[in-house]
Amino acid sequence: MTSSSILERSAGERLTPVRWTRAQWMLLLVLCTVLALDALDVSMVGVALPSIGTELHLGTESLQWIVSAYVLGYGSLLLLGGRMADLLGRRRIFLIALSVFAAASLLGGLVDDPALLIATRFVKGLAAAFTAPAGFSIITTNFPEGRERNRAVSIFTTFGASGFSLGLVVGGLMTAMSWRWTFLVSVPVAVAVVILGLKYIPRDNGAGKDLDSGHDVWGAVTLAAGMLGLVYTLVSAPGNGWGSVATIAGFVVSAAVLAAFAVIENRVRHPLIRFSILREGWVARANLSAVGLFGSYLSFQFILTLYLQSVLGWSPLGMALALLPTGLLVASSAPFADRLIEKFGAPRLILTGLAALALGYVLFLRVGTTPNYVTDILPSVLLLGVGFALAFPSINVQATAGIRNSEQGLAAGLIQTSTQVGAALVLAVTTAMVSGHGKPSDDAAAGTGVHAAAMLEQYRPGLILSAAVAIAALLIAGTPSRRRTPAAADR
């Protein structure tokens, strides 16, 4: 086989070659492509929401579920997905889940029933909950610990961050043809990756004999049910009334199920989450920072796409070009994240990134119905790009810093779960605030300018919430830690 090399800096500042075979490069390409598809799917479909709403006659609450169904399916079973990959075989779980992802993408691009469309999004999220941890564990078991693995993980996370940021642009291009292409474009790519995966992903034997005692089924069930109930209650509250029996009962039942999850985790032999890990190192702050970062970013993107297309009347392609600087900043700077972290330290980059995000959201509050792109929108677009590029990789690094080797997988799965489930919750609250703020009246709809102003006022509470969540994450990240780290001997 032919081989390539990557130059890495050793502890003694001496450049030494890290040689990878063609098979290793192809394996990494397969895994990175799937992670990019997962990230693209979250942001790409968001651009198509106004077009989907127009064609299928959906309101803001229903459109929110198209985004939340995927994110919630992804986050609720992410920890179980990683455990199942270990037990049943990483290659098998990865390829089966990717095939399900492709089938759900095809169905989602063909259906006209809103309920079925949302269901396909949830199934895709479930599939991603298995491909993401399986893909990561395939990397850690096929690239030796040290410089090779660090470089592989760096490339892997770069694809994820770039895929999410560039999804806005790709989504705009696809929606310019039809919103259905935001679903269908993933199908041929996923099929091709399955074929390549059959050849380049090494076979592995799962610990099937430990299946009965090796994973926490009831923990996964109660976590998924509790989160689903909580988000559904938040989204439905504006329509049912915050003081209605349905809303109060929904919160009570969701809280009871999540409390049951906590009890189960403290009693089972192999819990999905060992809660005491939150007291170690930066784990708690990193996870809360991830909720603030991804939750505010996804919620802001949700409102921004509606604002640019519904209020300003921009085309999907025009919106994609307007947001292109964000994607380019993330894609171009992510490959250098490891060098920035080494030079400035992850905590400092987290604070800088969250500060840039918060400032971008605050500046966007100035916008009106006739904004100037260069002075009113572009500054926020650039700040969001810088903030996401600095904070996202740094939070992921800090989430596992100082954690013993035996629990690196748990810490990694926890940060991924916080990112996805936290984003679903913040988006649900954002949608509830927007829906509860009222809709433009018939009188407002009589004039285009008045109608646009009324719509903007409807979205403004959601914009304020995005800024508040980012500021809260910044304050949490800046709080000095008094937690102990595990003994160095076990690291």
RODO-2510 file (C-alpha; in nm, 4 decimals, decimal comma):
residues 491
     n   res          X          Y          Z
     1     m     0,0000     0,0000     0,0000
     2     t     0,1051     0,3556    -0,0532
     3     s     0,1551     0,5697     0,2544
     4     s     0,1362     0,9351     0,3494
     5     s     0,2760     1,1213     0,6424
     6     i     0,1716     1,3982     0,8747
     7     l     0,4242     1,6017     1,0632
     8     e     0,3522     1,6358     1,4318
     9     r     0,5460     1,8266     1,6940
    10     s     0,6903     1,6051     1,9632
    11     a     0,7338     1,6969     2,3272
    12     g     1,0864     1,8076     2,2482
    13     e     0,9649     2,0423     1,9706
    14     r     1,1150     1,8100     1,7109
    15     l     0,9062     1,7325     1,4018
    16     t     0,8632     1,3589     1,3567
    17     p     0,6706     1,1886     1,0765
    18     v     0,3487     1,0023     1,1473
    19     r     0,2911     0,7618     0,8620
    20     w    -0,0559     0,6427     0,7659
    21     t    -0,1386     0,3794     0,5103
    22     r    -0,3930     0,4355     0,2342
    23     a    -0,6359     0,2113     0,4237
    24     q    -0,6076     0,4315     0,7326
    25     w    -0,6714     0,7453     0,5282
    26     m    -0,9772     0,5846     0,3665
    27     l    -1,1035     0,4699     0,7056
    28     l    -1,0718     0,8242     0,8390
    29     l    -1,2461     0,9621     0,5289
    30     v    -1,5408     0,7265     0,5831
    31     l    -1,5797     0,8249     0,9479
    32     c    -1,5344     1,1978     0,8865
    33     t    -1,7884     1,1991     0,6032
    34     v    -2,0558     1,0465     0,8247
    35     l    -1,9899     1,2958     1,1047
    36     a    -2,0123     1,5784     0,8515
    37     l    -2,3461     1,4368     0,7279
    38     d    -2,4791     1,4357     1,0835
    39     a    -2,3754     1,7973     1,1349
    40     l    -2,4979     1,9080     0,7923
    41     d    -2,8389     1,7566     0,8550
    42     v    -2,8995     1,9711     1,1630
    43     s    -2,8145     2,3065     1,0044
    44     m    -2,9026     2,2352     0,6409
    45     v    -3,2664     2,1530     0,7066
    46     g    -3,2986     2,4657     0,9194
    47     v    -3,2536     2,6792     0,6083
    48     a    -3,5422     2,4994     0,4381
    49     l    -3,7922     2,5555     0,7209
    50     p    -3,9738     2,8533     0,5654
    51     s    -4,0163     2,6644     0,2363
    52     i    -4,1339     2,3523     0,4199
    53     g    -4,3788     2,5579     0,6220
    54     t    -4,5215     2,7239     0,3117
    55     e    -4,5681     2,4019     0,1145
    56     l    -4,6963     2,1860     0,4008
    57     h    -4,8834     2,4680     0,5815
    58     l    -4,6908     2,4390     0,9085
    59     g    -4,6650     2,6993     1,1844
    60     t    -4,3606     2,7866     1,3941
    61     e    -4,4365     2,5215     1,6581
    62     s    -4,4550     2,2413     1,4000
    63     l    -4,1453     2,3636     1,2166
    64     q    -3,9517     2,3556     1,5418
    65     w    -4,0192     1,9833     1,5702
    66     i    -3,8501     1,9204     1,2350
    67     v    -3,5296     2,0430     1,3989
    68     s    -3,5897     1,9204     1,7541
    69     a    -3,6989     1,5686     1,6521
    70     y    -3,3557     1,5040     1,5003
    71     v    -3,1572     1,6658     1,7803
    72     l    -3,3606     1,4965     2,0521
    73     g    -3,3398     1,1532     1,8904
    74     y    -2,9663     1,2057     1,8588
    75     g    -2,9050     1,3231     2,2141
    76     s    -3,1397     1,0919     2,4029
    77     l    -2,9745     0,7653     2,2892
    78     l    -2,6189     0,8846     2,2314
    79     l    -2,4806     0,7276     2,5487
    80     l    -2,6580     0,3975     2,4823
    81     g    -2,5364     0,4045     2,1212
    82     g    -2,1758     0,4064     2,2332
    83     r    -2,2334     0,1189     2,4737
    84     m    -2,4138    -0,0901     2,2106
    85     a    -2,1263    -0,0369     1,9684
    86     d    -1,8873    -0,1823     2,2267
    87     l    -2,1138    -0,4799     2,2949
    88     l    -2,2394    -0,5714     1,9471
    89     g    -1,9448    -0,4588     1,7361
    90     r    -1,8551    -0,1089     1,6206
    91     r    -1,8448    -0,1911     1,2495
    92     r    -2,1827    -0,3655     1,2565
    93     i    -2,3583    -0,0877     1,4522
    94     f    -2,2000     0,1853     1,2396
    95     l    -2,3023     0,0390     0,9037
    96     i    -2,6543    -0,0629     1,0121
    97     a    -2,7247     0,2804     1,1626
    98     l    -2,5877     0,4560     0,8539
    99     s    -2,8153     0,2458     0,6318
   100     v    -3,1140     0,3465     0,8456
   101     f    -3,0033     0,7101     0,8158
   102     a    -2,9995     0,6829     0,4357
   103     a    -3,3439     0,5181     0,4222
   104     a    -3,4985     0,7819     0,6521
   105     s    -3,3415     1,0604     0,4433
   106     l    -3,4966     0,9176     0,1279
   107     l    -3,8389     0,8831     0,2889
   108     g    -3,8207     1,2341     0,4358
   109     g    -3,7543     1,3846     0,0950
   110     l    -4,0565     1,2113    -0,0599
   111     v    -4,3353     1,2453     0,1985
   112     d    -4,6015     1,5171     0,2161
   113     d    -4,7465     1,4337     0,5584
   114     p    -4,5958     1,6606     0,8300
   115     a    -4,6222     1,3949     1,1017
   116     l    -4,4369     1,1409     0,8874
   117     l    -4,1762     1,4010     0,7983
   118     i    -4,1104     1,4705     1,1662
   119     a    -4,0984     1,0956     1,2342
   120     t    -3,8274     1,0475     0,9702
   121     r    -3,6260     1,3241     1,1340
   122     f    -3,6495     1,1481     1,4693
   123     v    -3,5380     0,8182     1,3134
   124     k    -3,2412     0,9943     1,1525
   125     g    -3,1478     1,1340     1,4913
   126     l    -3,1628     0,7881     1,6449
   127     a    -2,9398     0,6553     1,3671
   128     a    -2,6894     0,9345     1,4243
   129     a    -2,6904     0,8494     1,7960
   130     f    -2,5301     0,5178     1,6992
   131     t    -2,2994     0,6297     1,4153
   132     a    -2,1357     0,9157     1,6100
   133     p    -2,0037     0,7206     1,9124
   134     a    -1,9313     0,4124     1,7005
   135     g    -1,7280     0,6234     1,4596
   136     f    -1,5322     0,7847     1,7416
   137     s    -1,4549     0,4495     1,9036
   138     i    -1,3445     0,3081     1,5668
   139     i    -1,0863     0,5865     1,5540
   140     t    -0,9617     0,5230     1,9079
   141     t    -0,9253     0,1495     1,8409
   142     n    -0,7555     0,1817     1,5004
   143     f    -0,5157     0,4723     1,5576
   144     p    -0,2483     0,4240     1,8261
   145     e    -0,2741     0,6428     2,1337
   146     g    -0,0554     0,9505     2,1131
   147     r     0,0223     1,1724     1,8156
   148     e    -0,1554     0,9530     1,5599
   149     r    -0,4793     0,9360     1,7546
   150     n    -0,4696     1,3053     1,8484
   151     r    -0,4281     1,4048     1,4854
   152     a    -0,7046     1,1683     1,3731
   153     v    -0,9452     1,3026     1,6353
   154     s    -0,8540     1,6596     1,5377
   155     i    -0,9393     1,5919     1,1739
   156     f    -1,2574     1,4100     1,2797
   157     t    -1,3896     1,7001     1,4909
   158     t    -1,2914     1,9510     1,2217
   159     f    -1,5243     1,7779     0,9774
   160     g    -1,8065     1,7980     1,2312
   161     a    -1,7640     2,1681     1,3051
   162     s    -1,7200     2,2572     0,9381
   163     g    -2,0189     2,0464     0,8362
   164     f    -2,2469     2,2224     1,0814
   165     s    -2,1319     2,5715     0,9822
   166     l    -2,1332     2,5088     0,6067
   167     g    -2,4732     2,3404     0,6316
   168     l    -2,6338     2,6842     0,6137
   169     v    -2,4731     2,7436     0,2762
   170     v    -2,5397     2,3954     0,1394
   171     g    -2,8960     2,4144     0,2682
   172     g    -2,9493     2,7418     0,0867
   173     l    -2,8222     2,5980    -0,2393
   174     m    -3,0407     2,2878    -0,2055
   175     t    -3,3521     2,4838    -0,1043
   176     a    -3,3077     2,7072    -0,4075
   177     m    -3,4000     2,3963    -0,6106
   178     s    -3,6446     2,2427    -0,3610
   179     w    -3,6532     2,1923     0,0147
   180     r    -3,6721     1,8190    -0,0528
   181     w    -3,3106     1,8208    -0,1699
   182     t    -3,1991     1,9061     0,1844
   183     f    -3,3173     1,5543     0,2699
   184     l    -3,2308     1,3710    -0,0521
   185     v    -2,8740     1,5005    -0,0915
   186     s    -2,7604     1,2807     0,1994
   187     v    -2,8857     0,9585     0,0393
   188     p    -2,6219     0,8953    -0,2318
   189     v    -2,3428     1,0073     0,0004
   190     a    -2,4574     0,7723     0,2778
   191     v    -2,4932     0,4802     0,0353
   192     a    -2,1434     0,5409    -0,1031
   193     v    -1,9996     0,5539     0,2492
   194     v    -2,1702     0,2259     0,3413
   195     i    -2,0028     0,0609     0,0421
   196     l    -1,6637     0,2069     0,1337
   197     g    -1,7184     0,1165     0,4985
   198     l    -1,7705    -0,2479     0,4124
   199     k    -1,4215    -0,2466     0,2645
   200     y    -1,2223    -0,0180     0,4915
   201     i    -1,3740    -0,0499     0,8414
   202     p    -1,1976    -0,3406     1,0149
   203     r    -1,4116    -0,6161     1,1611
   204     d    -1,4347    -0,6312     1,5379
   205     n    -1,6010    -0,8631     1,7867
   206     g    -1,8405    -0,7074     2,0354
   207     a    -1,8682    -0,8236     2,3942
   208     g    -2,2016    -0,9907     2,3251
   209     k    -2,1756    -1,2322     2,6169
   210     d    -2,1983    -0,9357     2,8547
   211     l    -2,5091    -0,7934     2,6854
   212     d    -2,7472    -0,8592     2,9739
   213     s    -2,5324    -0,6878     3,2348
   214     g    -2,3325    -0,4518     3,0198
   215     h    -2,5757    -0,1735     2,9410
   216     d    -2,8388     0,0335     3,1123
   217     v    -3,1585    -0,0199     2,9123
   218     w    -3,3971     0,1318     3,1667
   219     g    -3,1707     0,4305     3,2101
   220     a    -3,1789     0,4921     2,8356
   221     v    -3,5575     0,4486     2,8235
   222     t    -3,6264     0,6879     3,1115
   223     l    -3,3788     0,9472     2,9819
   224     a    -3,5309     0,9447     2,6335
   225     a    -3,8898     0,9470     2,7661
   226     g    -3,8196     1,2235     3,0153
   227     m    -3,6503     1,4489     2,7607
   228     l    -3,9185     1,3861     2,4992
   229     g    -4,1915     1,4700     2,7495
   230     l    -4,0167     1,7847     2,8674
   231     v    -3,9554     1,9232     2,5184
   232     y    -4,3068     1,8339     2,4024
   233     t    -4,4557     2,0117     2,7040
   234     l    -4,2464     2,3238     2,6414
   235     v    -4,3424     2,3382     2,2750
   236     s    -4,7128     2,2779     2,3448
   237     a    -4,7404     2,5179     2,6394
   238     p    -4,8137     2,8366     2,4394
   239     g    -5,1099     2,6703     2,2691
   240     n    -5,2413     2,4858     2,5756
   241     g    -5,1680     2,7673     2,8184
   242     w    -4,8847     2,7740     3,0728
   243     g    -5,1271     2,7203     3,3600
   244     s    -5,3365     2,4520     3,1910
   245     v    -5,3776     2,1026     3,3325
   246     a    -5,2019     1,9522     3,0274
   247     t    -4,8956     2,1746     3,0704
   248     i    -4,8641     2,1243     3,4458
   249     a    -4,9175     1,7488     3,4117
   250     g    -4,6566     1,7347     3,1361
   251     f    -4,3939     1,9022     3,3539
   252     v    -4,4791     1,6841     3,6546
   253     v    -4,4647     1,3582     3,4586
   254     s    -4,1415     1,4587     3,2809
   255     a    -3,9792     1,5529     3,6108
   256     a    -4,0878     1,2214     3,7661
   257     v    -3,9447     1,0196     3,4765
   258     l    -3,6134     1,2112     3,4883
   259     a    -3,6026     1,1583     3,8666
   260     a    -3,6493     0,7866     3,8035
   261     f    -3,3560     0,8041     3,5612
   262     a    -3,1407     0,9582     3,8349
   263     v    -3,2401     0,6839     4,0808
   264     i    -3,1648     0,4124     3,8244
   265     e    -2,8223     0,5591     3,7483
   266     n    -2,7300     0,5459     4,1167
   267     r    -2,8327     0,1809     4,1510
   268     v    -2,7437    -0,0054     3,8308
   269     r    -2,4153    -0,1860     3,7948
   270     h    -2,3146    -0,0108     3,4709
   271     p    -2,4927     0,3287     3,4560
   272     l    -2,5090     0,5410     3,1449
   273     i    -2,3883     0,8344     3,3533
   274     r    -2,1814     0,8249     3,6723
   275     f    -2,2968     1,1562     3,8161
   276     s    -1,9910     1,2002     4,0362
   277     i    -1,7832     1,2578     3,7228
   278     l    -1,9428     1,6039     3,7050
   279     r    -1,7385     1,7002     4,0119
   280     e    -1,4093     1,6316     3,8370
   281     g    -1,2011     1,8835     3,6491
   282     w    -1,3845     2,0971     3,3932
   283     v    -1,6551     1,8376     3,3192
   284     a    -1,9541     2,0253     3,4614
   285     r    -1,8512     2,3653     3,3245
   286     a    -1,7627     2,2198     2,9854
   287     n    -2,1011     2,0481     2,9547
   288     l    -2,2920     2,3606     3,0590
   289     s    -2,0804     2,5636     2,8176
   290     a    -2,1715     2,3185     2,5413
   291     v    -2,5410     2,3630     2,6196
   292     g    -2,4995     2,7401     2,6003
   293     l    -2,2908     2,7315     2,2842
   294     f    -2,4941     2,4898     2,0760
   295     g    -2,8313     2,5813     2,2276
   296     s    -2,7947     2,9527     2,1599
   297     y    -2,6406     2,8931     1,8161
   298     l    -2,9104     2,6520     1,6981
   299     s    -3,1917     2,8708     1,8336
   300     f    -3,0432     3,1822     1,6758
   301     q    -3,0064     3,0010     1,3440
   302     f    -3,3705     2,8888     1,3641
   303     i    -3,4934     3,2467     1,4090
   304     l    -3,2398     3,3936     1,1670
   305     t    -3,3590     3,1773     0,8779
   306     l    -3,7194     3,2792     0,9444
   307     y    -3,6211     3,6464     0,9771
   308     l    -3,4176     3,6650     0,6588
   309     q    -3,6704     3,4773     0,4469
   310     s    -4,0070     3,5606     0,6054
   311     v    -3,9432     3,9174     0,7222
   312     l    -3,6897     4,0415     0,4670
   313     g    -3,8079     3,8199     0,1826
   314     w    -3,4620     3,6901     0,0936
   315     s    -3,4268     3,3804    -0,1208
   316     p    -3,2644     3,0683     0,0303
   317     l    -2,9631     3,1206    -0,1960
   318     g    -2,9317     3,4854    -0,0926
   319     m    -2,9470     3,3861     0,2706
   320     a    -2,6835     3,1168     0,2163
   321     l    -2,4441     3,3688     0,0645
   322     a    -2,5105     3,6147     0,3463
   323     l    -2,4148     3,3529     0,6056
   324     l    -2,1206     3,2131     0,4084
   325     p    -1,8583     3,4024     0,6165
   326     t    -1,9585     3,2050     0,9284
   327     g    -1,9025     2,8718     0,7556
   328     l    -1,5760     2,9830     0,5979
   329     l    -1,4378     3,1081     0,9298
   330     v    -1,5144     2,7807     1,1060
   331     a    -1,3935     2,5616     0,8204
   332     s    -1,0694     2,7554     0,7735
   333     s    -0,9781     2,7967     1,1396
   334     a    -1,0814     2,4582     1,2783
   335     p    -0,7715     2,2764     1,1437
   336     f    -0,5547     2,5081     1,3559
   337     a    -0,7595     2,4638     1,6725
   338     d    -0,5084     2,2242     1,8299
   339     r    -0,2275     2,4785     1,7842
   340     l    -0,4369     2,7592     1,9320
   341     i    -0,5292     2,5435     2,2300
   342     e    -0,1652     2,4525     2,2861
   343     k    -0,0599     2,8180     2,2712
   344     f    -0,3374     2,9935     2,4633
   345     g    -0,5063     2,7136     2,6577
   346     a    -0,8571     2,5750     2,6123
   347     p    -1,0200     2,7725     2,9000
   348     r    -0,9072     3,1053     2,7564
   349     l    -1,0345     3,0139     2,4089
   350     i    -1,3691     2,9012     2,5533
   351     l    -1,4145     3,2383     2,7240
   352     t    -1,3117     3,4278     2,4120
   353     g    -1,5385     3,2241     2,1886
   354     l    -1,8447     3,2528     2,4133
   355     a    -1,7826     3,6272     2,4497
   356     a    -1,7733     3,6630     2,0704
   357     l    -2,0993     3,4670     2,0376
   358     a    -2,2742     3,6746     2,3046
   359     l    -2,1588     3,9988     2,1433
   360     g    -2,2790     3,8775     1,8036
   361     y    -2,6261     3,8025     1,9397
   362     v    -2,6463     4,1367     2,1233
   363     l    -2,5432     4,3311     1,8131
   364     f    -2,8102     4,1531     1,6086
   365     l    -3,0800     4,2923     1,8377
   366     r    -3,0343     4,6235     1,6518
   367     v    -3,1790     4,4872     1,3284
   368     g    -3,5012     4,6197     1,1848
   369     t    -3,7142     4,5485     0,8808
   370     t    -3,4750     4,7259     0,6401
   371     p    -3,1249     4,6388     0,7645
   372     n    -2,7984     4,7187     0,5936
   373     y    -2,6135     4,3894     0,5501
   374     v    -2,2616     4,5296     0,5975
   375     t    -2,3342     4,7277     0,9138
   376     d    -2,6254     4,5404     1,0737
   377     i    -2,5866     4,1714     0,9847
   378     l    -2,2266     4,1030     0,8795
   379     p    -2,0687     4,1948     1,2184
   380     s    -2,2842     3,9319     1,3914
   381     v    -2,2119     3,6764     1,1194
   382     l    -1,8363     3,7257     1,1623
   383     l    -1,8506     3,7176     1,5424
   384     l    -2,0521     3,3948     1,5366
   385     g    -1,7971     3,2353     1,3059
   386     v    -1,5061     3,3354     1,5283
   387     g    -1,6898     3,2347     1,8448
   388     f    -1,7920     2,8909     1,7227
   389     a    -1,4478     2,8203     1,5765
   390     l    -1,2741     2,9011     1,9054
   391     a    -1,5209     2,7617     2,1572
   392     f    -1,6432     2,4372     1,9992
   393     p    -1,3124     2,2431     1,9815
   394     s    -1,1894     2,3924     2,3080
   395     i    -1,5015     2,2829     2,4980
   396     n    -1,4626     1,9293     2,3637
   397     v    -1,0978     1,9183     2,4706
   398     q    -1,1698     2,0593     2,8151
   399     a    -1,4609     1,8193     2,8726
   400     t    -1,2176     1,5269     2,8933
   401     a    -0,9159     1,7086     3,0419
   402     g    -0,7920     1,5522     3,3652
   403     i    -1,0293     1,2542     3,3447
   404     r    -0,8859     0,9079     3,4107
   405     n    -0,8295     0,6915     3,1039
   406     s    -1,0936     0,4411     3,2076
   407     e    -1,3653     0,7094     3,1839
   408     q    -1,2607     0,9026     2,8759
   409     g    -1,5431     0,7385     2,6800
   410     l    -1,8007     0,8406     2,9395
   411     a    -1,6767     1,1996     2,9407
   412     a    -1,6806     1,2147     2,5603
   413     g    -2,0311     1,0715     2,5399
   414     l    -2,1531     1,3094     2,8093
   415     i    -2,0349     1,6208     2,6243
   416     q    -2,1989     1,5010     2,3020
   417     t    -2,5241     1,4343     2,4858
   418     s    -2,5185     1,7742     2,6571
   419     t    -2,4619     1,9406     2,3219
   420     q    -2,7564     1,7747     2,1513
   421     v    -3,0133     1,7497     2,4318
   422     g    -2,9267     2,0973     2,5591
   423     a    -2,9764     2,2378     2,2113
   424     a    -3,3170     2,0705     2,1868
   425     l    -3,4276     2,2195     2,5194
   426     v    -3,3079     2,5731     2,4434
   427     l    -3,4722     2,5570     2,1010
   428     a    -3,7969     2,4375     2,2592
   429     v    -3,7955     2,7303     2,5037
   430     t    -3,7130     2,9705     2,2197
   431     t    -4,0034     2,8421     2,0129
   432     a    -4,2365     2,8607     2,3118
   433     m    -4,1399     3,2243     2,3693
   434     v    -4,1809     3,3158     2,0039
   435     s    -4,5172     3,1404     1,9759
   436     g    -4,6411     3,2843     2,3028
   437     h    -4,5449     3,6396     2,2066
   438     g    -4,8314     3,6573     1,9613
   439     k    -4,8679     3,6549     1,5842
   440     p    -4,9152     3,9456     1,3431
   441     s    -5,2754     4,0545     1,3324
   442     d    -5,4844     4,0736     1,0187
   443     d    -5,4550     4,4528     1,0294
   444     a    -5,0762     4,4240     1,0388
   445     a    -5,0837     4,1879     0,7451
   446     a    -5,2569     4,4522     0,5383
   447     g    -4,9327     4,6408     0,4884
   448     t    -4,6050     4,4714     0,4069
   449     g    -4,3930     4,6999     0,6234
   450     v    -4,6280     4,6797     0,9217
   451     h    -4,6534     4,3023     0,8860
   452     a    -4,2757     4,2661     0,8731
   453     a    -4,2358     4,4798     1,1840
   454     a    -4,4944     4,2694     1,3684
   455     m    -4,3171     3,9470     1,2691
   456     l    -3,9839     4,0846     1,3856
   457     e    -4,1329     4,1717     1,7239
   458     q    -4,2652     3,8157     1,7442
   459     y    -3,9117     3,6798     1,6925
   460     r    -3,7354     3,9276     1,9222
   461     p    -3,7872     3,7346     2,2511
   462     g    -3,6114     3,4373     2,0934
   463     l    -3,3197     3,6570     1,9897
   464     i    -3,2929     3,7931     2,3433
   465     l    -3,2967     3,4385     2,4837
   466     s    -3,0086     3,3317     2,2564
   467     a    -2,8009     3,6225     2,3860
   468     a    -2,8961     3,5459     2,7477
   469     v    -2,8043     3,1775     2,7157
   470     a    -2,4641     3,2641     2,5663
   471     i    -2,3954     3,5181     2,8411
   472     a    -2,4934     3,2639     3,1074
   473     a    -2,2554     3,0083     2,9526
   474     l    -1,9793     3,2715     2,9517
   475     l    -2,0321     3,3415     3,3223
   476     i    -2,0327     2,9697     3,4054
   477     a    -1,7149     2,9080     3,2046
   478     g    -1,5457     3,1979     3,3844
   479     t    -1,6281     3,0666     3,7317
   480     p    -1,3140     2,9395     3,9107
   481     s    -1,3165     2,5654     3,9698
   482     r    -1,2552     2,4110     4,3114
   483     r    -1,3073     2,0537     4,1964
   484     r    -1,0408     1,7887     4,2360
   485     t    -0,9090     1,5929     3,9391
   486     p    -0,8503     1,2155     3,9524
   487     a    -0,5208     1,0820     4,0702
   488     a    -0,2554     1,1084     3,8070
   489     a    -0,1736     0,7427     3,8417
   490     d    -0,5032     0,6460     3,6886
   491     r    -0,4903     0,8868     3,3985
***
